[in-house]
Amino acid sequence: MITAEHVKHIVQHHLEGTTHFLVAVELRPGNRLVVEVDNDRAITLQELADLNRAVREELGDAADDLEMQFSSPGMGRPFKVMRQYQKHLDRIVDVLLTDGRILRGQLASANESNIGLRIQHPSKVKGRLPKLDEEITLIPLAEIKSTQSTITFN
């Protein structure tokens, strides 16, 4: 029987020596396997197809019973691993705190215990860009429910 942990181990083995990193492996009902892989730059469809093929070959006949889906996490999806935070340094993110507040700002730093955010404040003058705090606010990861990159149109 195939488990998410087994697939995770196989994927990580195939990603060694590359700039790719594993975000998530989920085994969903109906024998549906969903694997999310990212890169510090953009990941191509060909790279995902090659990884799918390599994992399928390693799983052998057991893979015949699975519907396998390999993708990148996508814009606007919550971060799942620390490397996603590091990939999005200096970009605008939305942080949902456990108390329900949402903070928008520029991600200035990220480590295993907290993130640094330059909080963004809306401009009082219509048409002007929002202003960022000069100082960095440290937010413990324990107080963060989710963080996701935002798309801004200027």
Secondary structure, 3 states (H helix, E strand, C coil): CCCHHHHHHHHHHHHCCCCEEEEEEEEECCCEEEEEEEECCCCCHHHHHHHHHHHHHHHHHHHHHCEEEEECCCCCCCCCCHHHHHHCCCCEEEEEECCCCEEEEEEEEECCCEEEEEEEECCCCCCCCCEECCCCEEEEHHHEEEEEECCCCC
